[in-house]
Amino acid sequence: MDSRPVRIYSKMDVPRLRYIAGIILGDILGLSWEVITDKRKLGKHPVINYSDEKIAGSFKITPDTLLFEKGISSKEIVVSEWKNLPVFFQTTSDSDLPFDIFAASFYLISRYEEYLEYQPDDHGRFKAATSLAFKHGFLLKPVIDLWAKEMSKVFLKKFQTLVFKRNDFKSLVTIDIDQPFAYLGKGFLRSIGGLLSDIKGNTGNASNRYRIVAKGDHDPFEVFDYITGAIEKNFSEAKFFFPVGDLSKFDKNPSWKNEEYRKLIHKLADKYVAGLHPSYFSSGKISLVKTEATRLRTILAKDFISSRFHYLRLFMPQSYRNIISVGITEDFSMGYPEEPGYRAGIARPFYFYDVTDDMQTNLKIYPFQVMDSTLYQYKNIDPVASKELILNLINETRKAGGLFVSIWHNTSLLDDEKWLVWRDVFEFMLKKQIP
């Protein structure tokens, strides 16, 4: 085993290079490394020559300019193929890789393209169809992990004493509790208003609302015993995200002061990690994030570190800056609502790099690969096709030795005929994701 660190020779030691080297060489391949700008200090170490110069015996990658730039600028990107994988930022013929793996990986994982101007969807979000990965058909592959794996094979031919770490597949189920109750937890005025609306609209829900609110019958949205039972049966890790924002057109959760809701939060937080589900408008308003973080900490009577934005409204870099300011150190919003896959091109957690400030932060991003409503709402595919898609994502993540993360809602797993088929999909996923 070669314990000597890999030395990356570069004309400049810059934050972007250190950041992406840490992910590819450190996190994925398990190598120690350092950036060297003086060739006299390279010594007898394995050397990555990240420059236009020639260094005998080195592993050469001719660099693109991206990592040495400041700020954001539009890039003309040409996608080609190597080892059956899409690649871009092509290098020169004397390079050991036909593309700049550091620049290409940084472009994807930093979400560089989301800092550029784009045509948003109805909720202001960056659309999957706008992304380089979707346009070139590789959104369903964790290309950064796969690039690193192929790079290690070429690297090993030059430096045969190197030993790479083994990455073990893991999985995590995450639950967003947008609407914990259909009828409970609404407060007096909302309950009366709902009852009158049911009667006026002849929805057939008036009697259900009365039985549940007045008589104490079981609320149909409260299926958390089923969810936790299925999770425990399949030995899955899980996190629950709770909204505590104010009522709006897009936020239908109970008041954070509601006793029924507080009891539910405590019940779940006693067994699982609890996180904040910042409200629809909070991704652009730091004051809302601060208020909601304080509310959840008050309910839990302890701190928390995780979040996921409601509606996955994620704006670079402001949304992440907002949650960093209130002490959140983990976020689970990295994925598209309308398409499954690897939004950041990777199947493992990574630290958020603020491209505008050109610095790595202490916020760890946990990308997810699939969400329940993506399947039945956005893509409108049936449970059979959904199982096939989920299995493919699990297998791709397993091959990468990554973390498979899914999003589910209690309202997708109800105990009635319409939703029982999605319970079947949920249970299928839980079984298939067992390591």
KOLMI-754541 format. One record per residue (C-alpha): x, y, z. Coordinates in steps of 0.2 Angstrom, whole numbers, plus 5000, padded with zeros to 4 digits. Example, Ala and Ser with C-alpha at 12.3 -4.5 7.8 and 13.67 -1.06 7.14 Angstrom:
506249785039
506849955036
***
This chain:
500050005000
500750174995
500450295010
501250445001
499950584997
499550614978
500350774973
499350884961
500451004952
499551164947
500151334942
498951404955
498251334972
496451384971
494951354981
493951274967
495351144964
495551104982
493651074984
493450954969
495050864972
494450834990
492850754983
493650644969
495250594977
494750604995
492950564997
492750444982
494450364980
495050374998
496750454994
497750585003
498250724992
498950904992
499151044979
500951084974
501451244964
503351214964
503951074954
505451054965
504350994979
503550854969
504750724976
504450534973
502550544975
501150494963
500950654953
499350724944
500050854932
498550984931
499451104920
500051124902
501851084906
502650914904
503150814919
503950644916
503050504924
501550604929
499650574926
499250724915
497650814914
497650974903
496551094913
495151194907
495051374914
493551344925
494351314941
495551464939
494151584936
493251704948
491351724947
490151654934
490251654915
489251564902
490151404895
490051324878
490051144882
490251004870
489850824876
490750674869
490950494875
492250404885
492150224892
490250234888
490050384899
489650564893
491150684896
491450874893
492851004895
493950894883
495850894885
497350884874
497950724865
499450704877
498250694893
497950534902
496050574902
495150644887
494250774898
494550884913
493750774926
494050914940
493251054930
491750944923
491450874941
491551054948
490251114935
489050984940
489150974958
489251154962
487651174951
488651314941
487351314928
486051364941
486951524944
486751574926
485151654919
483751524916
481951514912
481051464928
479551354931
477951414938
478751414956
480351504951
481351344951
482751284939
481951154928
482750984925
482451004906
483651154907
485051054914
486550994904
486250814911
484450804905
484850884888
486250754885
485350604893
486350574908
485250634922
484950454928
486850414930
487950474944
489350524932
490550594944
490650434954
490750334938
492150454931
493150434947
493050244946
493650244928
495050374932
495650254946
495850114933
496950224922
497850304937
498250124944
499150084928
500450224931
500550204950
500250024954
500550034973
499050154976
497550074985
495850144983
494450134997
492950034995
491350134995
489850045002
488050064997
486850145009
485050205009
483950335018
482150365017
481550545020
479750595024
479050765021
477450795032
476650935022
474950895028
474950775044
473050785045
471550795034
470450865047
471350875063
472551015068
471651155059
471051255074
469251305077
469051435063
469851325050
468851175055
467151275055
467651355038
468051175031
466451105037
465451245029
466451225013
466051035013
464251065016
464051205003
465151104990
464250944994
465950854994
465350715005
466750755018
465650845030
465150685040
466950625040
467550795046
466250795060
466650615066
468550645066
468550825074
467050805086
467050615089
468850575089
468950455075
470550415066
471150545054
471450465036
473150565034
473850495050
474750345043
476350365053
476150195062
476150115045
477650215038
478750185053
478249995054
478749975036
480350065039
480749965054
480349795046
481649835032
482949905044
482950065035
483750235041
482450375040
482250565043
480650665045
480450845040
479150955048
478451115042
478051255055
477751405044
476151505043
474651465032
474751515014
474151454997
475551334996
475751295015
474351185022
475251125038
474451155055
474951295066
476551265075
475651295092
474351155088
474451025102
473950875091
475350925078
476550945092
476150775099
476450695082
478150785080
478750725097
478150555094
479150535078
480650645084
480850525099
481250385087
481950465071
483050615066
481850775064
482250915052
481451075047
480351085031
480551275027
478951355020
478651395002
479251575003
480751545015
481951495002
482051674997
481751755014
482951735028
481751805041
480551665038
481951535040
482451615056
480651615063
480351435058
481951375064
481551455081
479851375081
480451195078
481851215091
480551275103
479351115100
480850995100
481651075115
483251035107
484351085092
484151005074
485351025059
484350955044
483151045032
482251025015
481351165007
479551145003
479151124985
481051094983
481151284980
483051304979
483851454973
485751464971
486651524982
485351624993
484251474999
485851385006
486551545013
484851565022
484851405031
486751415035
486351575044
485251485057
486451345061
485751215049
487251105043
486350975032
485050995018
484050865008
483350974994
484550934980
483550844967
482150894954
480350884958
479850844940
481250714935
482150574945
484050564945
485650644950
485450834949
487250864955
487950714945
488450624961
487750494973
488450544989
488450685001
489550834998
489851005005
489051154997
490251264987
489651444986
490251494968
489851674970
490951684986
492151554979
492251454996
491751285003
490451305017
490051185031
488351145024
488250965019
487150925004
486250755003
485550734986
484050624983
483650524968
481750504968
480150574975
478450494976
477550634968
478750644953
478150474948
476250484950
476050674947
477450754937
477850604926
476150514927
476850344927
476050184934
476650084949
477449954938
478550074928
478950164945
479650004952
480749984937
481350164938
481750154956
482649984954
483750064941
484150214952
484550094967
485649984955
486550144949
486850204966
487450034972
488650024958
489350194963
489450144982
488350294985
486850344996
485150314989
483950444996
482050444992
480650564997
478950515002
477450595009
476150525021
474850585009
475550464996
475350315008
473550325013
472550165018
471250175003
471150094986
471850234977
473450244987
473750054991
474650024975
475950164980
476150074997
476649924987
477950034978
478550104994
478749925002
479649864985
480850004987
481249975005
481649785001
482749824986
483749954995
484349845009
486249835008
***
